[in-house]
């Protein structure tokens, strides 16, 4: 729960617009109570029978997560959906681009060399 508190702190200080926090299902009520206490929008996404992901942050960001993920497992997101969620979470854009290309079957990319005339 200490990491959750830190994530809430980062969101409230404006360091993040969206957070994904994974925790055991048994901590869900405590975690959501904390988010409600601070008036933070959230979306719960099942990982399996024992764990959940709680996406929380700016309402418009959480709305996009709800729209993109729906009932899908995160591993089942298409490359575009995966890219959007990763970028919103603040993951390194270059790594997200590589991940996208791998999911598309287009990686590694041959470097484009431009020659000066």
Buried (B, 14 or more C-beta within 10 A) or exposed (E): EEEBEEBBEEBEEEEBBBBBBEBEBEBBEEBBEBBEEEEBBBBEBEBEEEBBBBBBBBEEBBEBBEEBBEEEEBEEBEBEBBBBBBBBBEEEEEEBBBBBBEBEEEEEEEEEEEEEE
